[in-house]
Amino acid sequence: MYQSPSHEPAKQRRTTLIFSLPALLVVCALLAGTAQAPVAKAVATANPQELSPTERQRRVSKLVSNVIERSHYRQSPINDPVSSLVLDRFIEQLDGSRSYFLASDIAEFERYRYQLDDAVVNGQLEPVFAIFNRFQQRNKERVKYAVDLLKTEPDFTVDESFEFDRAKAPWAKTPEELNDIWRRRVKNDAVSLMLTEKTWPETKDILQKRYERVVKRTEQVTSDDIFEVFMNAFAHVFDPHSSYFSPRNSEEYRIQMSLSYEGIGASLQLVDDYVTVLNVLPGGPAAINGTLGANDRIIAVGEGKNGKMVDVIGWRLDDVVQIIRGKVGTTVRLNILPAGAAPGSPEKVLELQRNKVSLDAQAAQKEVHTIKRGDREMKVGVINVPSFYQDFEAKSSGAKDYRSTTRDVQKLLTELKAEKMDALIMDLRGNGGGHLTEATALSGLFIPAGPIVQLRETGGRVEVLDDPEPATAWDGPMIVLVDRYSASASEIFAAAIQDYGRGIIVGQQTYGKGSVQNLYPLDRYALGPDPGFGQLTVTIGKYYRVTGESTQHRGVQPDISMPTAISPEEVGESTRESALPWDRIRPAEFNKEGQLTPAIAALEQSHEQRIATAPDYRSLLADLDAFEKVRTQKKLSLNLKTRVAEREQMETERLARENERRKLRGQPPVAKLADLTGQEPPDAVLDETVEIAADLSGMSNLYLSRLKAQGDRSDSTRN
């Protein structure tokens, strides 16, 4: 789910309409050999440990507040209620784990609760930097205490626990209470390392270097860093997808949208000292490898196949990006703590070859699955669409063979029809969106004619976007496979297919991003050759289904649900506090192409009967149950023997589940999990969706007659 390239402007005033799932606070695409904008130096102050706002930041603050108040879809004034929300969000950005500030600090910050609106509008940013400078003070106190704790080896036989999820915990009232939180935190860091068979001296050395890096990172923070954090806290009060990018991150953002870059193909953010994967870019080395996912945490990085693994917990984000970058063709190894896993859980090592991520690598791809139904062999075509892409530069230059999602899918459909495909699956899992024009055009390949999506702008004007494709490329049985990471343009496509009764939606409730962003390069509003104002994305519209219902917040509900490790409680628009609400507008006029309700009921019945005995599907459900237990865990034992026993039990249970699956498939058991290294895990969800598609093909005469008749008429008209 990454920021897509620029869309063609629907109106002259729109700079860029962004329909993909946007990046969060700070995004650094992992690129190699790319230019970077200079980073502003910290402002000198009387106290060298304190930072203060610059005149440029005051000007940018005024400009950002003006653009958001004038252009944001909410049309909300910047007032005291906004100020209150900004304060809470800024404190959360600085200390989301509630492990640095004292309750007395939070009480002291209350004097700013209704001042931050004026601070933004007038550029009077002193309260912002006062809060941050207090955080810097507490940060140094905490790290010094952590380093001091390392002088004595902890007692790993004591039965006590560490609460690692403190997002809703009360603020510590005294330094002694905070000391105990940090004592347990340091002890847990030590236990996590000793679970990897390190000695206490080795563990102490690693942690000391880690904590010292935190101090160094703190000293390297610039006033621009703080300003960006605060401006995002401000922008995110209005909605999660309005964001401010500093000059440096504006450059990273530009590179990420260029569709041609080098690296491992992932975007990162910093979350509680962990460099965390924001998303994996389609077509890149990480996506091709298939084992790196959103919210995975990078613990260590090693150069080459045998280079020493360097612990990167506590590093600055851009420093980690720099050591992951490298020449095309070289190897980098990442030590990963999987998403949702508690600190100290089993880690995995990924070996990736740095490479160029290009449009070709992101292109839609096909495969054919053969299914037996009695004496008949049925062919189910699967087209994986990683994003809604378009080679805009080639198209603008007049190239007739420019690449796009719709063009590529159309070619693949021609090939699949030549192979006598009986049913089609459009796999949009993990597709975070892209070009609006591609979403409407791709929908048009499967719908004879009519509106695809409605767009409502800030002022209330509604624009109906019609099917731009004159003919259907496939009029047979069809399934759209989605998950929680299917967002924006993917949701436009899935919703159109569902609303027209053209196909079955299978999978998980989609992300729920039904908003449109406009990109504002702020330098255009400033005087001088290089003002360094950065850029701003502002939500300026919402899109709606042809039924009039929004996909915002709710997403697209599947007709047949499938299991997944992606938790809707942690991922999706509904998890974001400031998300725009769901609503509806007047429906557009359209003709439904099929009535699928009876077919869905029959398909679901066959599906339930099949999965009751399907080995891979049952194994997936068992794995997800085990994962859910880990995901909901909020505390960890600090007794080393207990933790070792817990890890061994998890691995034993996982091995047992794998061997049970292999037994049901008639395969020999494996002695240990390491024996599975290099083996591609089964895609039980896709395999079962193929079965559903084969079932759907057998009943296509019940619901596709009208569509086929219309298709035949349009064919005769063209002939």
N, C-alpha and C positions, 0 to 999 in steps of 0.2 A: 504494500500500500504506500505508494510513494507519490511524490508530487509529479504530475504529468506535465508534458510540454504545453506550450501556449496553445490556446484554442483560437479559432478564427473569431474575431470580434463580431458580435451580433449587432452592436451599435457602435458608432464612432467613439463614444465616451468610454467604452469598456476597453481597458488595456489588455487584460488576460482573464478569461473565465476558467476557473479551476474546478473540475468536476471529480477529481480523484480524492482519495482519503488523505488529508493533509498531514504534514509532519507536525510534531508537537513542539516543545519549547525551543530546543536547540538541535539542529540536524547537521551532521557532517557525513556526507556520502564518502565512502572509502574509495578514494581516487588515487591514481599514481601520476606524478609529473604534471599536476595542474597548478596554474597560477593562483595566488591568493592575494586578496586585498590586504593592505597593511593594517595592523591592529593598533588602535590608539594607545598611547602610554598612559599609565595612571597619573592622575594629577598630583603634583607635589603639594603637600599640606604641611602645616606646622608640626603635626605629629605624623611622621613618615609611615606609621601603621594605619592611618586613616585615609579614606578616599572621600572626594567631594565631587559634585557635579561640574561639568564643563559648560561653557557658554553654548557650544554646539548642541549638547544634550538638552539644554533648556529650549532651544529653538525647535529641535526635533519633537520634544514632548508636546509643545504647543501645536505643532503641525499634525501629529498623530491624533491628538484629541479632537482637533477640528475635522479631520477626515472621517473619523469614526462617528462623531456626532452627526455629521452631515450625511454620510453615505451608508451606515450600517443598517441592515434590514430591520432591526428592532426599533429604530428611530427613537432611542432612549436618550434622555438628557443626561449629562454628566453631573450628578448631584450627590447629596449625602448618602443615599442608599448604595450608590455605586462605590463611593469612597469606602464604605464599611466592608463591602465585598472584596475590594482591592486589598485592603489591609490583611484580611484573612487569607487571601490567596497568596500574597507576597510572603507572609510568614510561613505558609505551607511550602512554598517553593524553597525557602531557605532551610527550613527544619521540619520536613514532613514526618520524620521519625520521632520528633519531640525528644531529642536527645542532647540538645545544646542549650536552648533557652531555659531559664528558670521561670516559674510562675510570676515572680516579681518583675521580670523583663516584660512579659506579656501584659501585665497590668500597667506597666509604665507606657507601653506602646498605645494604650487606649486613648491617650490624649491626641493621637493622630487619626483616630477612627473617622472623623468627619472633616479632615483637612486634606486628604489625598486627592480628592476631586479638584480642589483649588491648586494643589501642587502640580497636577498634570496640566491643567488648562493654562496656568500662568508660568509654568516652567520653574516653579519654586520647589526644587527637589531635595532640599535639605533633610526633611523628615525621612525620605527614602534611604539616604546615605547614613543617617543616624541609626536607623534600624539595622542596616547592614554592618556598620562598624561595631555595634554591640555583638552581632553574630560573629564577627571576626574575633573579637575578644574571647567569647565563649568557646569558639572553635579551638583557639590556641590553648586555652585552659584544659579543655578536654583531651587534646592530643598529648599535651605534656603529662597529664595524669596517666594516660594509656601507656606512654613510654616508660614512666616510672614503675608501673605495675609489672613490666617485663623483667625487672631486676630480681623478682622472686618467682619461682615456678609455682603455678597454681596447684591446688590439691584437686586432682581429677577424680578422686573417689567420693567426693561429697555429692549427695543427692540434692541437686538444685537445678533450676531451669532458667533459660534465657527467653524472654518475650521479644521476638524479632519484629513483630508487627505492632508498632506503637502509634499508628496513625490516629487512633481514637483514644489513646491513653491520656490520663491527666498529666499536666506539666509538673515536673519535679518542683517541690516547694523549697527544698534546701540543697546546698552543694553536696551534702552527705548523701541525700537521696539520689542525686545525679551520679555521684561517685559509684554507688552500688549498681546503677544501670550500666555504667561503663565497665565496671569490674566484670560483670557477667558478659558484656559484649566482647571484651578482650579475651576472656576465657573461652568463649565460643569460637572466636577466630582461631585460637590455639587448638581447640579440639578439632575443628575442621581441617586444619593442616596435619595434625597428628593422625587423623583417619587415613591419610595418604602415606602412612608409615614413615613419617618424619620424626626425628628425635626432638626433645625439648630444645637443645642448643640450636638445631636447624630452624625450628619453629620460631624461637626467639629472634633469630637473625632476620628471618623473612618479615616478621611483624614489625620489628624496629625500623627496617628500611621502608616498609609500607607506611607506617605512621609518620616517619620523617618526610616522606614524599607528600603526605597530606599537608604538613606545615609548609613545605616548599610551594605546593600548589596554592595554598592560601596567600602566600606572599606574592604570587604572580598574578593574582586577580586584579583586573583593571577596572577603572570606572565605567568603561564601555560594557564590561561583563555584567556589572550590577545594573546598569541602565537597561540592558536588554532583558534581564530577568524581570525587572520591575515593569517594563512596558508590556511584556507578555502577560504578567499578572493582571495588568490593567485591561489589555485586549481580550483576554480569556474570560473576563467577567461578562462580556457581551455574548460570546459563544466560543466553543473550543477551537474553531478553525480560523479565527482572526488572529494574526500573529505579526510581531515585529521582528525583523532580521537586521542585525548590525551589519556594517559594511563587510566584515569578514564572512559572516554567515550568509549574506546576500550572494557573495561569490560562490560559496558552496551550493547554495540553492540553484543558482544559474547553471552550474555545471551539472547538477543532478537532473535538470530538465532538458539537457542538451541531447539526450538519447545516445551519446557516444562518449564513454569515459572508461577509465581503466581502474582495476582494483579487484576486490572480491565480490563487489555487488551487494552492498548492504548499507543501511543508514543506522547511525548510532545516536543515543542520548545518554546523559549521565543521570542515574537514579540512585540516590543514597550511596555514593562512592563506588557503585558498580557501573561500568560501561555496558549499556544494555542495548540489544538489537531493537531498533524501532521497526524496521521492516527489511525484507530481503527482496532485492530488485530482480524482476523477471529476466531470465537469460544470462545472469551473471554466474560466476563460479560457485557462489554459495547456493544459488537456486538450483543449479545443475547437480551439485553435490547432494542437495535435498535434506541435509541433517541440521542446518542452522535455521532457527525460526524466530519469529517476533518474540520479544521479552526474554530471550536467552541472555545470560550474562557472561561477559568475557572476563575470565579470572586471570589468565596469563597468555602471553604471546611469545612464540618462538620463531626465529628466522631459519628457513630451510628445513630439511628433513631431520637434522640432528642438532640444530642450534639450541642453546639453553633457553628454557621457558622462563620468561621474565614476568613476575607478578605485577599486575597493573591495577589492582584494587587501590582506589584513592588517587589515581592519576587524573590529570586534566584530560578532558575529552579529546582536545586537539593533539595532545601528546600521544595518546593511544592511536589515533588515526594515523599519525606520522609513522609509527613503527609498523603498522599493518600495511601501509602503502609500500610499494616497491615496483621493480621493473616487471614488465609483462613476461610471463613464463617462469618466474621464480616462485618458490613455495613459501607459504607462511602457515604456521600451526597455531591453532587457537584452543585454549583450555576453557571449556564451556560449562557453566552451571545452568542446567536446563530451566526454562520458564516454569514458574510455580514451585520449583524445588526449594526447600529450606536451605539456608547456608550450612555447608557441611555434607549435603547430600552427594551421592556419587556423581562425579564429573565425567565429561567425555572430551576427547581430543579430536579436533577436526584438522585435516590436512588439506589445504586449498591451494590451487595454483592461480596466482594473480593473472588476470587476463583483461582484455578489452570487452566492455559490455556495450554491444551495439544493437541497433534496431533489428538486424537479422536474427540475433540470438534471442530476442524477445518475441519473435514471430509465432503466430498460432501454428500448432502442429497436430497431426492426426495419427490415429492408430486404429486398427480394426480388431474387434474381439469376436470370435466365433462361438456361438452357443447352440447346443442341441435342444431341440424341442421335438421329442418323438424321433421319427426317422429323418426329420428335416434339420439342416444346418442353417442357422440364421446369422447374419453378419450385422454387428452393431458398430457403427462408426463413432469414434470419440474425437472431438476437436477440443484441445486445450487452448484456452485464450488467456494468456497471462496478464494482458492489459489492453486497453483500448488506445492503440498507438496510431500514429500517422506521421510519415516523413513530410512535415510541413514545408521544409525548405525546398525539397524536390518538387512538391506540388506547386509551390509559389513560382518556381523557375520554369514551369510549363512542362516538366517531365511527364510523359504519358504512362510510364511504368513505375510511378512512385509507390512505395510500400504503405499499406494501411491494414488495419485489422479486417475490415470488410472485404477488401480485395483478396487478401490472403485466404480468408475463410471461404470466399466464393470459389477460388481455385481448388481448395481442399474438398469442397462439396462436389465439384465436378469429378474429381478423382474418386471419391467415395461412391458416387452414383455409378461410375464406370465399373467399380468393384461389386456392384449389386448390393449396396447397403440396404438393410431392411429397416433400421431405426438409427436415430442420431442422438448422441449426448453432447451437449455443449458444456464443457467443464470450466466453470468460472471460479472455482475455489481459489482463494487467495488473491483474486483480481480486485485491486483497490480502486480501479476506475481509469480515467483518461479522457480522451476527447469526446465531447458531447456529440459532435457530428458523426463519430464512429458508432456511438451507442444507437443513434437513430437509424443510421444506414444499415448496421448489422441487423437490427430488428426488422428492417424492410426486406431482408433476404428471406424472411419466413412469414411475413404478413402481406397479403395482396395490396392493401391500400388503407390509408387512414392516419389519424394522429398517433404519435408515439408517446409524447410527454408534453406537459404544460410547465411553463416557467413564469413564476410571479416575481416581479422586481420590487425593489424597496418602495417605490411610489404606488404600488398596487396594480400596475399594468400586467395583464396576463398574455403571454404569447404561446400559441399552440404550434408545436413543431411536428410536421407531418413526415410520413414515410417518404424518403427521397428516392427509393429504389422502385423502378417501374414494374419489375417482375419478381416473383418468388424463385429462389434458387433451390429450395427444398420444401415440399408440401407433404412429406410423410411424417410418421411418428417421431416425436421429439421430446427430449428431457433436458432441462437446464439444472446442472448440479452446482450448488452454492454452499458456502459456509459463512461463518461470522465475519471473516475477512473480505468477503465479497461486498464491495461498497460502491456507492455513487453511480458511475456509468454502468457498472454491472447490475445495479439495482434497477436502473431505468430499463435495461434490456430484459431482465427477468420479470419485472412487473408487466411490461408490454406483452410478453409471451403468455403470462398468466391471465391478464385481463382479457385478451382476445380469445382465450380458450385454445390457444395454439399448441401448447405443450404442458408437460407436468414439471413442477418445480420440486426438486428433491434435495435434501440436505439439512441445513441449519438456518434458522432465522438470520438474515443478512445484517450488515453493520448498522444501517439506519442513518446514513449520511445523505440527507436530501437538501443540502444547501449549496449555494454557488458563491465562489470567492472571486474578488477582483484584485489584481496585483497593481500596487501603486509604487513605482520607483520614486522615492522621496527626493532624490537629487534634482528632479525636474522642477521642484518648487523652491529651490535654493539658488542663491547667487554664487558665483565663483566657479572655477574650473573643476574642482574636486572637493565638494563640500562634505562627502562622507556621511550622508544622512541615512543610508540603508534603504530598506523597503518594507512595505506593509501589505499584508493580505487582509481584506475586509469582506465579510459575508454580505452580499448585496442582493441575494434572492433565494428562493426555494423552488424546487421543482415538484411536480405532482403527477400522479398517474392519470390515465385517461378517465378513470372513474371519479376523479376529483380528490382522491385521498393522497396524502403525502406519504413518502417513504421515510421522511425525517423521523428519527427517534424509534420508529417501529420496524423499519426495514421491510423486507418481503418475507412473508411467512411461507414455509414450504408446504406443498400438498402432502408429501411423505417425508417424515423426519428421519434423519440419520445421526448416529452418535459421533461425537468429536471431542477432542481434548480441549477445544477452545471454550472457555467459560464465558457465557453471556453476562455473568456478574462482574467480570473483569475487563471484557472487551466489548466495544460497541458504543454507539452514540448515547444509549440510555444510561451508560455508566458515567457520563460527563455531566458535572453539576450545572453548567451553564448552557447545555444543549437547547436549541430551539425546540419548541413543543410540536407535537403532531397536530395537524388540523386538516381541513378539507376545503376545497373550493368547488365551483360548479363543474360537473363532469363535461367532458368533450363528447361530441357526437361520433360514435364509432359502431361498427357492426361486429358482433362477436362471431368468431369463426367456428367455434366448436363448443360442445357442452361436455365437459370432462368429468363432472361429478360422479356419474355412475361408473366410469372407467377407474377413477381414483379409488373408489370403494373396493372394487374387485382387485385392483393392483395391490392395495394395502393388505388385503386378506392373504393373497399369495405370498407377499413379502414376509408377513409374520410367520407363516408356515415354513418358509424356506430358512429364515435366520435362526429358527429354533434348533436346527441341527447343523448349520454352516460352521465349520471349524474356525476359519479365519475371523468370521464375524463374532463368534462367541469369545474367541481369544481377545479381540479388540475390546469387547465390553468388559472383560475381566481386567485388562490393562487400564481401562479408563476408570474403573472402580478403585484400583490401587492408586492411580494418579490423583483421584479426587480426595482420597484420604490424606495424601501429602499436601495437596493444594490448600486444604482447609486447616492444616496444622498451623498454629500460631506460636507455639512454644517448643523449645528443644531442651533435652536433657543435657546437663553439663558434666555428667558422669561419663568418663571416657569408655569404660567397659560397657555401659548401657548403650552408648551410641554405636560402638562396634557391633554389639549384638543386634541392634536395630537394622544397621546396614546389611549385615549378613542375612538377616531374616528377609529383608526386601529382595536381595539378590536370589535367595533360595526360592522365594515365592514366584519371582519372575521366571526363573529357570523351570519351575514346575508348570507354569502356565504355558511356556513355549513348548515343553515336551508333551503336554496334553494336546496342544494344537497339532503337533507333528504326529502324534498317535492317531488322532482322528483323520488325518490326511494319509495315513499309512506310511509315514516317513520314520526313519530311525531316530532315536533320541540323541541329544547332544549332552556331553558330560559337563560342560561349563559354558557360560555366556560368551566367553571369548571365542568359542568355536563359530559364533554367528558373525564375526567381523567380516565385513565386505559383502555380506548377503543383503540383497534388497528386500526390505520387509514387505509383506503383502499389502495391497491397497484394498482392504475389505469393503470400504464404502463404494469405491468405483466398481469393484467386482459385482456387488449386489445391485448397483444402479444399472449395470449392463443387463442383469437378469430382469430387472423391472422393465427396461427398454424392450427386451425380447417379448415380455408379456404384453406390453403396450402395442407392439407391432401386430400381435395376433388379434387385437380387437379394433384396429384402426378404421375398419369399415363402419364402425358404430358412430364415429365422431368426426371423421375427416371428409365426409362426402361433399359437404358444402364447399370446403376449401378447395378440394380437387376440381369441383365443377367450375369454380371461379377461375382456378388456374388454367383449366382447359379452355375456357372462354378467352382468357387473356392471350393464351398461346395462339388460338385461331385468329384472334385480332391482329397479333403481330405477324402471322403468316400471310 
